[in-house]
Amino acid sequence: MAPLAYSAAVEQAARGTPVPVEEMSKPVWHAHVVLSPELRVQMNRTQRAAQASAERAAAAGLGEIARKVFEGERLSREDGVSLYEAPDLHLVGALANYVRERLHGDKAYFNVNQHINYTNICNKLCRFCAFQRLPKQEGAYVMSPEVIAEKITAQLSEPVTEVHMVAGIHPKLDYQYYLDILRAVKGARPEIHIKAFTMIELMQIAHVAKRPLEEVLPDLIEAGLGSCPGGGAEVFADRVHVEGYHLKNTGQQWIDTARKVHEAGLRSNCTMLHGHIETIEERVDHLDRLRLLQDETGGLQTYIPLSFHPENTEWAHLPGPTALDELREIAVGRLMLDNIPHVKSYWIMLDIPIAQLALSYGSDDVDGTVVEERIYHEAGATTPAAVRRGTAPTS
């Protein structure tokens, strides 16, 4: 007997008729593969979960979306809106987990990393930000290359593999400073991978260099830059840009800069700041534009939904997202971004238990040990400042 087409299986499930697992059409990515016994067991488990999700999806009116998910078909913008509005969060999570297991099995990724926020002086005055300071404001700082080297050296006893280096947009740091801080990190730890400079930081670096970014990137790479983080994207919608961060790069400028980064041979992450004044439709637009950029360049490595933390910001009156909102954001991101390999649950903003739970809602990455984080903690994050392998988190 030929396997049932997925749509027929959904209809049969909707009528309450059991559908044997072996009669569910196997997804195209399992075709023509010789399977080990262990992988066959995992596939059978995944298929049983898929069948249960198909039945729930059909009952919830999401049968067509589930069909697309199981057959590897791209979801539309309208599908994205439906996933955000679906009452059954756990069904959305189950669909996302199916994709996560298809891509990564039972693996979850982390690294032993160290964060450096080299300055909090910034002239963009974003309404959602608690980290920024004006040059003469109390608490304003700039780390010298020597201080950065000392911070790296202080962690030499730890098996750190990556330095994550981002900061505010300081209007008076010169081009040489950015080259010097990269070289300071490499001088202290030559083998380290440096992930540094958001797209808006790169725009600022090119501005102070008075050269096109295409000419600046080779200098940064020579000094040690290995990849770029995904921050600064916020929400691409022009309405949100005008209301929340009008001095910052537009969504299109972020995309154009990321394209140049990828053309230079660097990979980057990508983000979306959610849980403030954006609409569901604006979130879906943001995800779709990331997806289209990835179709073009293939340079996006990981998607990171960033939760808005309202404390100490101009938007302190907003409630911010709940834990359920955060899980849905991760799940919808995994389902919509079919061409981006990884989705991260950033434990600094989620708290460790939610980040762990998110591994069943589409996430496969929990970031790393961090060592010292300032941006989210200025906005009231109560998570630890660091975690170390095999030990309890440190505050």
C-alpha positions as CSV (number, residue, x, y, z in Angstrom):
1,M,0.0,0.0,0.0
2,A,1.4,3.4,-1.0
3,P,2.0,5.9,1.9
4,L,-0.8,8.3,2.4
5,A,-0.3,11.8,1.1
6,Y,0.1,14.2,4.1
7,S,-3.1,16.1,3.3
8,A,-5.0,12.8,3.2
9,A,-3.6,11.8,6.5
10,V,-4.6,15.1,8.0
11,E,-8.2,14.7,6.7
12,Q,-8.2,11.1,8.1
13,A,-7.0,12.3,11.5
14,A,-9.6,15.1,11.5
15,R,-12.3,12.4,11.1
16,G,-10.9,10.6,14.1
17,T,-9.6,7.7,12.2
18,P,-6.1,6.5,13.4
19,V,-3.4,6.9,10.9
20,P,-0.5,4.3,11.2
21,V,2.9,6.0,11.5
22,E,4.2,3.9,8.6
23,E,1.5,5.2,6.3
24,M,2.4,8.9,6.9
25,S,4.4,10.2,3.9
26,K,8.0,10.5,4.8
27,P,9.4,14.1,4.4
28,V,11.5,14.6,1.4
29,W,14.6,15.1,3.4
30,H,14.5,11.4,4.6
31,A,14.3,10.1,1.0
32,H,17.1,7.8,-0.3
33,V,19.0,7.7,3.0
34,V,20.5,4.5,4.5
35,L,19.6,4.8,8.2
36,S,21.4,3.4,11.2
37,P,19.2,1.6,13.8
38,E,19.7,4.5,16.2
39,L,18.6,7.1,13.6
40,R,15.6,4.9,12.6
41,V,14.4,4.9,16.2
42,Q,14.7,8.6,16.4
43,M,12.9,9.1,13.1
44,N,10.1,6.8,14.3
45,R,9.8,8.9,17.5
46,T,9.8,12.1,15.4
47,Q,7.1,10.7,13.1
48,R,4.9,9.7,16.0
49,A,5.2,13.2,17.3
50,A,4.5,14.6,13.8
51,Q,1.3,12.5,13.6
52,A,0.1,13.8,17.0
53,S,0.8,17.3,15.9
54,A,-1.0,16.8,12.6
55,E,-4.1,15.7,14.5
56,R,-4.0,18.7,16.8
57,A,-3.3,21.0,13.9
58,A,-6.2,19.8,11.9
59,A,-8.5,20.2,14.9
60,A,-7.1,23.8,15.4
61,G,-7.5,24.9,11.8
62,L,-3.8,24.8,11.2
63,G,-3.7,21.7,9.1
64,E,-2.4,23.4,6.0
65,I,0.4,25.0,7.9
66,A,1.3,21.7,9.5
67,R,1.3,20.1,6.0
68,K,3.8,22.7,4.8
69,V,6.0,22.1,7.8
70,F,6.2,18.4,7.4
71,E,6.7,18.6,3.7
72,G,9.4,21.2,3.9
73,E,7.4,23.9,2.1
74,R,8.0,27.6,2.9
75,L,5.4,29.3,5.1
76,S,3.7,32.5,3.9
77,R,3.4,35.8,5.7
78,E,-0.2,34.9,6.3
79,D,0.9,31.6,7.9
80,G,3.2,33.5,10.2
81,V,0.3,35.7,11.4
82,S,-1.7,32.6,12.0
83,L,1.0,31.1,14.1
84,Y,1.3,34.2,16.3
85,E,-2.5,34.2,16.8
86,A,-2.9,30.5,17.3
87,P,-4.3,29.8,20.8
88,D,-2.4,26.5,21.2
89,L,1.1,27.6,21.9
90,H,2.2,24.1,22.6
91,L,1.1,23.0,19.1
92,V,3.2,25.8,17.5
93,G,6.1,24.7,19.7
94,A,5.6,21.1,18.6
95,L,5.7,22.0,15.0
96,A,8.9,24.1,15.6
97,N,10.5,21.2,17.5
98,Y,9.8,18.9,14.6
99,V,11.9,21.3,12.4
100,R,14.5,21.7,15.1
101,E,14.9,17.9,15.3
102,R,15.0,17.5,11.5
103,L,17.9,20.0,11.4
104,H,19.8,19.1,14.5
105,G,18.4,15.9,16.1
106,D,18.9,16.0,19.9
107,K,21.9,18.3,19.8
108,A,22.0,21.7,21.5
109,Y,24.8,24.1,21.0
110,F,26.7,26.5,23.3
111,N,30.2,27.9,23.5
112,V,32.6,29.1,26.1
113,N,32.6,32.8,25.3
114,Q,33.4,36.1,26.9
115,H,31.4,39.4,26.3
116,I,33.2,42.8,26.1
117,N,31.0,45.9,25.9
118,Y,33.8,48.4,25.2
119,T,31.8,51.6,25.7
120,N,28.3,52.6,26.8
121,I,28.5,56.1,25.3
122,C,26.0,56.4,22.5
123,N,24.4,59.2,20.5
124,K,21.4,57.2,19.2
125,L,19.1,57.8,22.2
126,C,17.0,54.7,21.5
127,R,13.9,54.7,23.7
128,F,14.2,51.0,24.5
129,C,17.8,51.1,25.7
130,A,19.0,51.3,29.3
131,F,22.6,50.8,28.5
132,Q,23.4,54.1,26.8
133,R,25.1,57.1,28.5
134,L,26.0,60.5,27.2
135,P,29.7,61.4,27.3
136,K,29.6,63.3,30.6
137,Q,26.9,61.3,32.2
138,E,27.6,59.4,35.4
139,G,28.6,55.9,34.7
140,A,29.8,56.6,31.1
141,Y,32.9,54.7,30.1
142,V,35.2,53.7,27.3
143,M,37.6,50.7,27.6
144,S,41.1,51.3,26.3
145,P,42.7,48.5,24.2
146,E,44.9,47.8,27.3
147,V,41.9,47.3,29.6
148,I,40.3,45.0,27.0
149,A,43.5,43.0,26.8
150,E,43.5,42.7,30.6
151,K,40.0,41.3,30.6
152,I,40.9,38.7,28.0
153,T,44.0,37.8,29.9
154,A,42.1,37.4,33.2
155,Q,40.1,34.5,31.5
156,L,43.1,32.6,30.2
157,S,42.5,29.8,32.7
158,E,39.1,29.2,31.0
159,P,38.8,27.4,27.7
160,V,37.2,30.5,26.0
161,T,36.8,30.0,22.2
162,E,35.0,33.3,21.3
163,V,34.9,36.9,22.3
164,H,31.6,38.7,21.6
165,M,32.3,42.5,21.4
166,V,29.6,45.1,20.9
167,A,28.9,48.6,22.3
168,G,27.2,51.9,21.9
169,I,27.8,54.3,19.1
170,H,30.5,56.7,20.5
171,P,30.7,59.7,18.1
172,K,34.4,60.4,18.8
173,L,36.2,57.1,18.7
174,D,38.5,57.1,15.7
175,Y,39.0,54.4,13.1
176,Q,42.3,53.3,14.7
177,Y,40.6,52.5,18.0
178,Y,38.5,49.8,16.4
179,L,41.5,48.2,14.8
180,D,43.4,48.5,18.1
181,I,40.8,46.7,20.2
182,L,40.7,43.8,17.7
183,R,44.4,43.5,17.9
184,A,44.4,43.8,21.7
185,V,42.1,40.7,21.9
186,K,44.3,38.8,19.4
187,G,47.4,39.8,21.2
188,A,46.1,38.5,24.5
189,R,44.7,35.3,23.0
190,P,45.8,34.7,19.4
191,E,43.6,31.6,18.9
192,I,40.3,33.3,19.8
193,H,37.5,33.9,17.4
194,I,36.3,37.5,17.5
195,K,32.6,38.1,16.9
196,A,32.3,41.9,16.9
197,F,30.5,45.0,15.7
198,T,26.8,45.1,14.9
199,M,25.7,46.5,11.6
200,I,25.2,50.0,13.0
201,E,28.7,49.8,14.6
202,L,30.1,48.9,11.2
203,M,28.3,51.9,9.6
204,Q,29.9,54.1,12.3
205,I,33.3,52.6,11.7
206,A,33.1,53.3,8.0
207,H,31.9,56.8,8.7
208,V,34.9,57.7,10.9
209,A,37.2,56.0,8.4
210,K,35.7,58.1,5.7
211,R,35.8,55.1,3.4
212,P,33.2,52.7,2.0
213,L,32.5,49.7,4.2
214,E,33.7,47.4,1.4
215,E,37.2,48.9,1.9
216,V,37.0,48.9,5.7
217,L,36.0,45.3,6.2
218,P,39.4,43.9,4.9
219,D,41.2,46.0,7.5
220,L,39.0,44.7,10.3
221,I,39.4,41.1,9.1
222,E,43.2,41.6,9.0
223,A,43.1,42.9,12.6
224,G,41.2,39.8,13.8
225,L,37.5,40.2,13.0
226,G,36.0,36.7,12.4
227,S,32.2,37.2,12.3
228,C,29.5,39.7,13.3
229,P,26.7,39.6,15.8
230,G,23.1,40.3,14.9
231,G,22.1,43.1,17.1
232,G,20.8,46.5,16.1
233,A,18.2,45.1,13.7
234,E,15.4,45.8,16.3
235,V,12.2,45.7,14.2
236,F,12.6,46.7,10.5
237,A,9.2,48.5,10.2
238,D,9.6,52.2,9.5
239,R,6.8,53.1,11.9
240,V,8.6,51.5,14.9
241,H,11.9,53.0,13.7
242,V,10.4,56.5,13.8
243,E,8.8,56.0,17.2
244,G,11.5,54.2,19.0
245,Y,15.0,54.8,17.5
246,H,14.8,57.4,14.7
247,L,18.5,58.3,15.0
248,K,19.6,54.7,14.3
249,N,20.0,52.9,11.1
250,T,16.8,52.0,9.2
251,G,15.8,48.4,8.6
252,Q,16.9,48.6,5.0
253,Q,20.3,50.0,6.0
254,W,20.8,47.1,8.4
255,I,20.0,44.7,5.6
256,D,22.3,46.5,3.1
257,T,25.1,46.5,5.6
258,A,24.7,42.8,6.4
259,R,24.8,42.0,2.7
260,K,28.2,43.7,2.4
261,V,29.4,41.8,5.5
262,H,28.4,38.5,3.8
263,E,29.9,39.5,0.5
264,A,33.2,40.1,2.3
265,G,33.2,36.5,3.4
266,L,32.0,37.0,7.0
267,R,29.0,35.4,8.6
268,S,26.7,37.1,10.9
269,N,23.8,36.5,13.2
270,C,20.4,38.3,13.1
271,T,17.9,39.4,15.7
272,M,14.6,40.9,16.3
273,L,13.7,43.0,19.4
274,H,10.2,42.0,20.4
275,G,7.6,42.8,23.0
276,H,7.3,46.6,22.9
277,I,5.2,48.6,20.4
278,E,5.5,46.4,17.3
279,T,2.5,44.5,15.8
280,I,2.3,40.9,14.8
281,E,2.3,41.9,11.1
282,E,5.5,43.9,11.7
283,R,7.2,40.9,13.3
284,V,6.2,38.7,10.3
285,D,7.5,41.4,7.9
286,H,10.8,41.4,9.8
287,L,11.2,37.6,9.6
288,D,10.3,37.6,5.9
289,R,13.0,40.2,5.1
290,L,15.6,38.2,7.0
291,R,14.6,35.1,5.1
292,L,14.9,37.0,1.8
293,L,18.3,38.3,2.7
294,Q,19.4,34.7,3.6
295,D,18.1,33.5,0.2
296,E,20.4,36.0,-1.4
297,T,23.6,35.7,0.7
298,G,23.5,32.6,2.8
299,G,25.5,34.5,5.4
300,L,23.1,34.4,8.4
301,Q,24.2,31.8,10.9
302,T,21.8,32.2,13.9
303,Y,18.5,34.0,14.5
304,I,18.1,35.4,18.1
305,P,14.8,36.8,19.2
306,L,15.6,39.5,21.8
307,S,13.1,40.2,24.5
308,F,12.5,43.8,25.4
309,H,13.3,44.6,29.0
310,P,11.5,47.8,30.0
311,E,13.2,48.7,33.3
312,N,15.2,51.9,33.2
313,T,14.1,52.8,29.6
314,E,11.8,55.4,28.2
315,W,9.4,52.6,27.6
316,A,9.3,51.5,31.2
317,H,5.5,51.8,31.2
318,L,5.3,48.9,28.8
319,P,4.9,45.4,30.3
320,G,7.4,43.6,28.1
321,P,6.9,40.0,26.9
322,T,5.9,37.1,29.1
323,A,7.7,33.8,29.2
324,L,5.0,32.4,26.9
325,D,5.5,35.2,24.5
326,E,9.2,34.4,24.4
327,L,8.6,30.7,23.7
328,R,6.2,31.6,20.9
329,E,8.7,34.0,19.4
330,I,11.3,31.3,19.3
331,A,8.9,28.8,17.8
332,V,7.6,31.1,15.1
333,G,11.1,32.2,14.2
334,R,12.1,28.5,13.7
335,L,9.1,27.8,11.5
336,M,9.4,31.0,9.3
337,L,13.2,31.1,8.9
338,D,13.5,27.8,7.0
339,N,16.9,28.8,5.6
340,I,18.7,30.0,8.7
341,P,20.5,27.1,10.4
342,H,20.2,28.0,14.1
343,V,17.8,29.6,16.5
344,K,19.1,30.8,19.8
345,S,17.4,31.1,23.2
346,Y,19.6,33.7,24.9
347,W,19.6,32.7,28.5
348,I,20.8,36.2,29.7
349,M,17.4,37.6,28.8
350,L,15.2,34.6,29.2
351,D,16.5,33.1,32.4
352,I,18.1,29.7,32.3
353,P,15.0,27.5,32.9
354,I,13.1,29.3,30.1
355,A,16.1,29.0,27.8
356,Q,16.2,25.2,28.6
357,L,12.5,24.9,27.9
358,A,12.9,26.7,24.6
359,L,15.0,23.8,23.4
360,S,11.7,22.0,22.9
361,Y,10.1,25.0,21.1
362,G,12.5,25.3,18.2
363,S,15.7,26.6,19.7
364,D,19.0,24.6,19.3
365,D,21.4,27.2,20.7
366,V,21.7,28.7,24.2
367,D,24.6,31.1,23.6
368,G,27.6,30.6,26.0
369,T,29.2,31.2,29.3
370,V,29.3,35.0,28.7
371,V,31.5,36.0,31.8
372,E,30.3,39.6,31.9
373,E,27.2,41.1,30.3
374,R,26.1,44.7,30.8
375,I,23.5,45.6,28.2
376,Y,20.5,43.5,29.5
377,H,21.5,43.9,33.1
378,E,21.3,47.7,32.8
379,A,17.7,47.1,31.7
380,G,16.8,45.1,34.8
381,A,17.8,41.5,33.8
382,T,18.1,39.4,37.0
383,T,19.8,36.5,35.3
384,P,23.4,35.6,36.4
385,A,26.3,37.5,34.9
386,A,28.0,34.3,33.8
387,V,27.8,30.5,33.9
388,R,30.7,28.2,33.9
389,R,30.7,24.6,32.7
390,G,29.9,22.1,35.4
391,T,29.2,24.8,38.1
392,A,26.2,26.9,39.2
393,P,25.7,30.3,37.6
394,T,27.6,33.2,39.1
395,S,26.0,36.6,39.8
